[in-house]
Amino acid sequence: MTRITPSLPVTALLMLGLAAAPARASCNPPFCTPTFSHTYVSAAGGSDANNCGLGAPCRNFQRAHDQTNDQGVITVLDPGDFGLLTITKSINIMNDGGGEATILVKGGATGITINGGAGAYVNLRGLTIQGVGAGIGLVFNTGFSLTMENCVVRNLTGDGIDFAPSGNSNLALSNMLIADNGGSGILVQPTGTGSGKAVLNNVAAYNNSRDGISVDGSGGTGTITATAVDSVVANNGGSGFAAHTLSGKKSVNLMVVRSMAAGNSDGLIAGGAPATTIRVAQSEITGNTICWQVVAGGVLQSYGDNDINGNNDGDPAPPTIGRK
């Protein structure tokens, strides 16, 4: 047999190459938790023992969230219930055709709780938060922004969405159904010194026991600016669009454009010192017990281009301001 012995130069080169090769990071749970920029959930084939990759999806949103890097993405592969979720980072949860991606809320729980950092962006698309006897749909406590699109929040015993930031935060809702909840459909109520900006586009709030869309500044100091465009609030037990605060608390401004309030106790209500203002334009106010009212010094202003009729109070014209 002929033995081949590497020459000294070849051996030296091999050793140098091994030394120059980068060390491969190892991760052996539970001593560390691997994370990924893109993870997946599946009701049909997922397991929370998996790493949440495309070939080994997780079963629940919480496991996928914990396996996903800050600013990462979770994709829904198929329909199912994916469990309660607490969000603590910037994250995108996307369902663009996987069927109904549901979070079932039972026993007084909260479907989604957002406790992100001051710079956290949270984006949710194509989700259904469904109450089963009790609970709140979503509570936003901390973070820079929450954006929701093509989502349904229904049948909770509490509010559908509580946007209650303690810092300066932003809310954007598009193509949303908020229905059949025991509290308000959407409650915008920053706490302490927190301020909020909310933009609601094509939002439908139906059959909620309290207000359809409520902007509440009574929780602290600061400002709230909210705009509702192309939205419908109907058959709610309280007001359709409500804005109110307390003396010395947050100033509240709500703009309602091309929207409808129908079949509510009040179509629009503004209450609480001159710091609360509702402006309404190109909107339909019909079939309410009271079409609009102001209480405790609130201000309601109309651009004079609304359709107000069929309400039980005789359809008085609101104060008008000039269009510019």
VOROLUM-939344 format. One record per residue (C-alpha): z negated, x, y; residue in one letter. Coordinates in steps of 0.25 Angstrom, whole numbers, plus 5000, padded with zeros to 4 digits. Example, Ala and Ser with C-alpha at 12.3 -4.5 7.8 and 13.67 -1.06 7.14 Angstrom:
2
+------+------+------+------+
|   c3 |   c1 |   c2 | resn |
+------+------+------+------+
| 4969 | 5049 | 4982 |    A |
| 4971 | 5055 | 4996 |    S |
+------+------+------+------+
This chain:
324
+------+------+------+------+
|   c3 |   c1 |   c2 | resn |
+------+------+------+------+
| 5000 | 5000 | 5000 |    M |
| 5003 | 5005 | 5014 |    T |
| 4992 | 5003 | 5024 |    R |
| 4996 | 5001 | 5038 |    I |
| 4986 | 5007 | 5048 |    T |
| 4988 | 5003 | 5063 |    P |
| 4990 | 5015 | 5072 |    S |
| 4980 | 5018 | 5082 |    L |
| 4988 | 5013 | 5094 |    P |
| 4991 | 4999 | 5087 |    V |
| 4977 | 4998 | 5084 |    T |
| 4973 | 5000 | 5098 |    A |
| 4983 | 4990 | 5103 |    L |
| 4977 | 4980 | 5094 |    L |
| 4963 | 4982 | 5098 |    M |
| 4967 | 4981 | 5113 |    L |
| 4975 | 4968 | 5110 |    G |
| 4963 | 4962 | 5104 |    L |
| 4954 | 4967 | 5115 |    A |
| 4963 | 4961 | 5126 |    A |
| 4964 | 4947 | 5119 |    A |
| 4956 | 4937 | 5126 |    P |
| 4944 | 4931 | 5119 |    A |
| 4946 | 4917 | 5114 |    R |
| 4935 | 4908 | 5119 |    A |
| 4927 | 4901 | 5108 |    S |
| 4920 | 4888 | 5108 |    C |
| 4911 | 4883 | 5097 |    N |
| 4905 | 4870 | 5101 |    P |
| 4894 | 4866 | 5103 |    P |
| 4892 | 4880 | 5110 |    F |
| 4903 | 4876 | 5119 |    C |
| 4912 | 4865 | 5122 |    T |
| 4928 | 4867 | 5123 |    P |
| 4935 | 4859 | 5133 |    T |
| 4950 | 4856 | 5136 |    F |
| 4958 | 4852 | 5148 |    S |
| 4964 | 4841 | 5140 |    H |
| 4957 | 4832 | 5129 |    T |
| 4960 | 4820 | 5122 |    Y |
| 4953 | 4808 | 5116 |    V |
| 4957 | 4799 | 5105 |    S |
| 4951 | 4786 | 5099 |    A |
| 4960 | 4787 | 5086 |    A |
| 4958 | 4802 | 5082 |    G |
| 4948 | 4808 | 5092 |    G |
| 4935 | 4814 | 5088 |    S |
| 4924 | 4820 | 5097 |    D |
| 4923 | 4831 | 5088 |    A |
| 4937 | 4836 | 5092 |    N |
| 4940 | 4845 | 5104 |    N |
| 4948 | 4834 | 5111 |    C |
| 4961 | 4841 | 5111 |    G |
| 4974 | 4833 | 5108 |    L |
| 4974 | 4836 | 5093 |    G |
| 4959 | 4833 | 5092 |    A |
| 4955 | 4822 | 5103 |    P |
| 4941 | 4818 | 5105 |    C |
| 4936 | 4803 | 5103 |    R |
| 4929 | 4801 | 5116 |    N |
| 4931 | 4803 | 5131 |    F |
| 4917 | 4811 | 5132 |    Q |
| 4920 | 4821 | 5122 |    R |
| 4934 | 4823 | 5128 |    A |
| 4928 | 4824 | 5142 |    H |
| 4918 | 4835 | 5137 |    D |
| 4930 | 4843 | 5131 |    Q |
| 4938 | 4842 | 5143 |    T |
| 4939 | 4853 | 5154 |    N |
| 4936 | 4849 | 5169 |    D |
| 4948 | 4842 | 5174 |    Q |
| 4954 | 4840 | 5160 |    G |
| 4960 | 4828 | 5154 |    V |
| 4957 | 4818 | 5143 |    I |
| 4968 | 4811 | 5137 |    T |
| 4967 | 4798 | 5129 |    V |
| 4975 | 4798 | 5116 |    L |
| 4973 | 4784 | 5111 |    D |
| 4965 | 4771 | 5113 |    P |
| 4950 | 4769 | 5111 |    G |
| 4936 | 4770 | 5116 |    D |
| 4933 | 4784 | 5121 |    F |
| 4918 | 4782 | 5124 |    G |
| 4910 | 4784 | 5137 |    L |
| 4912 | 4795 | 5146 |    L |
| 4905 | 4804 | 5156 |    T |
| 4914 | 4813 | 5165 |    I |
| 4908 | 4825 | 5171 |    T |
| 4921 | 4833 | 5175 |    K |
| 4935 | 4831 | 5181 |    S |
| 4943 | 4824 | 5170 |    I |
| 4955 | 4816 | 5167 |    N |
| 4955 | 4805 | 5156 |    I |
| 4969 | 4800 | 5154 |    M |
| 4974 | 4788 | 5145 |    N |
| 4989 | 4787 | 5147 |    D |
| 4993 | 4779 | 5135 |    G |
| 4983 | 4781 | 5125 |    G |
| 4979 | 4766 | 5124 |    G |
| 4966 | 4760 | 5130 |    E |
| 4956 | 4772 | 5132 |    A |
| 4942 | 4764 | 5132 |    T |
| 4928 | 4768 | 5136 |    I |
| 4919 | 4757 | 5130 |    L |
| 4906 | 4755 | 5138 |    V |
| 4894 | 4749 | 5131 |    K |
| 4879 | 4748 | 5133 |    G |
| 4879 | 4750 | 5148 |    G |
| 4886 | 4763 | 5148 |    A |
| 4896 | 4769 | 5158 |    T |
| 4910 | 4771 | 5153 |    G |
| 4913 | 4783 | 5161 |    I |
| 4903 | 4791 | 5170 |    T |
| 4909 | 4801 | 5179 |    I |
| 4899 | 4813 | 5183 |    N |
| 4909 | 4823 | 5188 |    G |
| 4907 | 4835 | 5197 |    G |
| 4910 | 4834 | 5212 |    A |
| 4924 | 4838 | 5209 |    G |
| 4927 | 4830 | 5197 |    A |
| 4940 | 4822 | 5196 |    Y |
| 4940 | 4811 | 5185 |    V |
| 4953 | 4804 | 5181 |    N |
| 4953 | 4792 | 5171 |    L |
| 4966 | 4785 | 5167 |    R |
| 4968 | 4774 | 5157 |    G |
| 4954 | 4771 | 5153 |    L |
| 4947 | 4758 | 5149 |    T |
| 4932 | 4757 | 5152 |    I |
| 4927 | 4745 | 5144 |    Q |
| 4913 | 4739 | 5144 |    G |
| 4908 | 4733 | 5132 |    V |
| 4896 | 4725 | 5136 |    G |
| 4890 | 4735 | 5147 |    A |
| 4892 | 4747 | 5156 |    G |
| 4899 | 4753 | 5168 |    I |
| 4913 | 4757 | 5167 |    G |
| 4913 | 4770 | 5175 |    L |
| 4903 | 4777 | 5184 |    V |
| 4908 | 4789 | 5193 |    F |
| 4896 | 4797 | 5198 |    N |
| 4901 | 4810 | 5202 |    T |
| 4915 | 4817 | 5204 |    G |
| 4926 | 4819 | 5214 |    F |
| 4935 | 4808 | 5209 |    S |
| 4938 | 4797 | 5199 |    L |
| 4952 | 4792 | 5196 |    T |
| 4955 | 4781 | 5187 |    M |
| 4968 | 4775 | 5183 |    E |
| 4973 | 4764 | 5174 |    N |
| 4958 | 4761 | 5169 |    C |
| 4951 | 4749 | 5165 |    V |
| 4936 | 4746 | 5167 |    V |
| 4931 | 4733 | 5162 |    R |
| 4920 | 4725 | 5155 |    N |
| 4908 | 4733 | 5160 |    L |
| 4895 | 4726 | 5163 |    T |
| 4893 | 4736 | 5175 |    G |
| 4904 | 4741 | 5185 |    D |
| 4917 | 4745 | 5181 |    G |
| 4918 | 4758 | 5189 |    I |
| 4906 | 4764 | 5197 |    D |
| 4911 | 4775 | 5207 |    F |
| 4898 | 4780 | 5212 |    A |
| 4900 | 4795 | 5216 |    P |
| 4888 | 4803 | 5222 |    S |
| 4898 | 4812 | 5229 |    G |
| 4911 | 4810 | 5236 |    N |
| 4921 | 4805 | 5225 |    S |
| 4934 | 4797 | 5224 |    N |
| 4938 | 4785 | 5215 |    L |
| 4953 | 4781 | 5212 |    A |
| 4956 | 4770 | 5203 |    L |
| 4970 | 4765 | 5200 |    S |
| 4975 | 4754 | 5191 |    N |
| 4962 | 4750 | 5186 |    M |
| 4956 | 4737 | 5180 |    L |
| 4941 | 4735 | 5182 |    I |
| 4937 | 4722 | 5176 |    A |
| 4926 | 4713 | 5170 |    D |
| 4914 | 4722 | 5174 |    N |
| 4900 | 4717 | 5176 |    G |
| 4898 | 4725 | 5189 |    G |
| 4909 | 4729 | 5200 |    S |
| 4923 | 4733 | 5195 |    G |
| 4923 | 4746 | 5204 |    I |
| 4910 | 4751 | 5212 |    L |
| 4912 | 4762 | 5222 |    V |
| 4898 | 4766 | 5226 |    Q |
| 4896 | 4781 | 5229 |    P |
| 4881 | 4785 | 5229 |    T |
| 4873 | 4794 | 5238 |    G |
| 4881 | 4802 | 5248 |    T |
| 4894 | 4800 | 5239 |    G |
| 4906 | 4795 | 5245 |    S |
| 4918 | 4788 | 5238 |    G |
| 4933 | 4786 | 5239 |    K |
| 4939 | 4775 | 5230 |    A |
| 4954 | 4771 | 5229 |    V |
| 4957 | 4759 | 5220 |    L |
| 4972 | 4757 | 5217 |    N |
| 4976 | 4745 | 5208 |    N |
| 4962 | 4742 | 5203 |    V |
| 4959 | 4728 | 5197 |    A |
| 4944 | 4724 | 5197 |    A |
| 4942 | 4710 | 5190 |    Y |
| 4931 | 4702 | 5185 |    N |
| 4920 | 4711 | 5188 |    N |
| 4906 | 4705 | 5190 |    S |
| 4904 | 4712 | 5204 |    R |
| 4914 | 4718 | 5214 |    D |
| 4928 | 4722 | 5210 |    G |
| 4928 | 4734 | 5218 |    I |
| 4915 | 4738 | 5226 |    S |
| 4914 | 4749 | 5236 |    V |
| 4899 | 4751 | 5238 |    D |
| 4893 | 4761 | 5248 |    G |
| 4878 | 4757 | 5247 |    S |
| 4875 | 4769 | 5238 |    G |
| 4874 | 4780 | 5248 |    G |
| 4880 | 4786 | 5261 |    T |
| 4895 | 4791 | 5262 |    G |
| 4908 | 4783 | 5262 |    T |
| 4917 | 4775 | 5252 |    I |
| 4931 | 4773 | 5254 |    T |
| 4939 | 4764 | 5245 |    A |
| 4953 | 4758 | 5244 |    T |
| 4958 | 4748 | 5234 |    A |
| 4973 | 4746 | 5233 |    V |
| 4981 | 4736 | 5225 |    D |
| 4968 | 4732 | 5218 |    S |
| 4963 | 4718 | 5213 |    V |
| 4948 | 4713 | 5212 |    V |
| 4947 | 4700 | 5206 |    A |
| 4936 | 4690 | 5200 |    N |
| 4925 | 4700 | 5203 |    N |
| 4911 | 4694 | 5204 |    G |
| 4908 | 4701 | 5217 |    G |
| 4918 | 4706 | 5227 |    S |
| 4932 | 4710 | 5225 |    G |
| 4932 | 4722 | 5234 |    F |
| 4918 | 4726 | 5240 |    A |
| 4913 | 4736 | 5249 |    A |
| 4899 | 4738 | 5254 |    H |
| 4888 | 4747 | 5258 |    T |
| 4874 | 4748 | 5265 |    L |
| 4870 | 4752 | 5279 |    S |
| 4869 | 4767 | 5279 |    G |
| 4877 | 4769 | 5266 |    K |
| 4891 | 4772 | 5263 |    K |
| 4902 | 4768 | 5271 |    S |
| 4913 | 4760 | 5263 |    V |
| 4927 | 4758 | 5266 |    N |
| 4936 | 4749 | 5256 |    L |
| 4951 | 4747 | 5258 |    M |
| 4958 | 4736 | 5250 |    V |
| 4973 | 4736 | 5250 |    V |
| 4983 | 4727 | 5242 |    R |
| 4972 | 4722 | 5233 |    S |
| 4966 | 4708 | 5229 |    M |
| 4953 | 4702 | 5228 |    A |
| 4953 | 4689 | 5220 |    A |
| 4942 | 4680 | 5214 |    G |
| 4930 | 4689 | 5218 |    N |
| 4917 | 4684 | 5224 |    S |
| 4922 | 4692 | 5237 |    D |
| 4935 | 4697 | 5239 |    G |
| 4931 | 4708 | 5248 |    L |
| 4917 | 4711 | 5253 |    I |
| 4912 | 4722 | 5263 |    A |
| 4897 | 4724 | 5265 |    G |
| 4888 | 4733 | 5272 |    G |
| 4888 | 4738 | 5286 |    A |
| 4901 | 4743 | 5294 |    P |
| 4902 | 4754 | 5284 |    A |
| 4909 | 4745 | 5274 |    T |
| 4923 | 4741 | 5277 |    T |
| 4934 | 4735 | 5268 |    I |
| 4948 | 4735 | 5273 |    R |
| 4958 | 4726 | 5266 |    V |
| 4973 | 4725 | 5266 |    A |
| 4985 | 4718 | 5259 |    Q |
| 4975 | 4712 | 5249 |    S |
| 4973 | 4698 | 5243 |    E |
| 4959 | 4692 | 5243 |    I |
| 4959 | 4679 | 5236 |    T |
| 4951 | 4670 | 5227 |    G |
| 4938 | 4676 | 5230 |    N |
| 4925 | 4668 | 5234 |    T |
| 4924 | 4676 | 5247 |    I |
| 4937 | 4683 | 5251 |    C |
| 4930 | 4694 | 5259 |    W |
| 4917 | 4696 | 5266 |    Q |
| 4909 | 4707 | 5274 |    V |
| 4894 | 4708 | 5273 |    V |
| 4883 | 4717 | 5280 |    A |
| 4892 | 4722 | 5290 |    G |
| 4904 | 4726 | 5281 |    G |
| 4918 | 4727 | 5286 |    V |
| 4931 | 4720 | 5280 |    L |
| 4944 | 4723 | 5287 |    Q |
| 4958 | 4717 | 5284 |    S |
| 4971 | 4722 | 5288 |    Y |
| 4976 | 4707 | 5289 |    G |
| 4986 | 4708 | 5277 |    D |
| 4978 | 4702 | 5266 |    N |
| 4979 | 4689 | 5258 |    D |
| 4966 | 4682 | 5258 |    I |
| 4966 | 4668 | 5252 |    N |
| 4960 | 4659 | 5242 |    G |
| 4946 | 4664 | 5243 |    N |
| 4934 | 4654 | 5243 |    N |
| 4930 | 4658 | 5257 |    D |
| 4942 | 4653 | 5265 |    G |
| 4949 | 4666 | 5266 |    D |
| 4944 | 4671 | 5280 |    P |
| 4952 | 4683 | 5286 |    A |
| 4945 | 4696 | 5286 |    P |
| 4944 | 4705 | 5299 |    P |
| 4957 | 4712 | 5301 |    T |
| 4960 | 4726 | 5306 |    I |
| 4974 | 4731 | 5311 |    G |
| 4984 | 4737 | 5301 |    R |
| 4988 | 4751 | 5305 |    K |
+------+------+------+------+
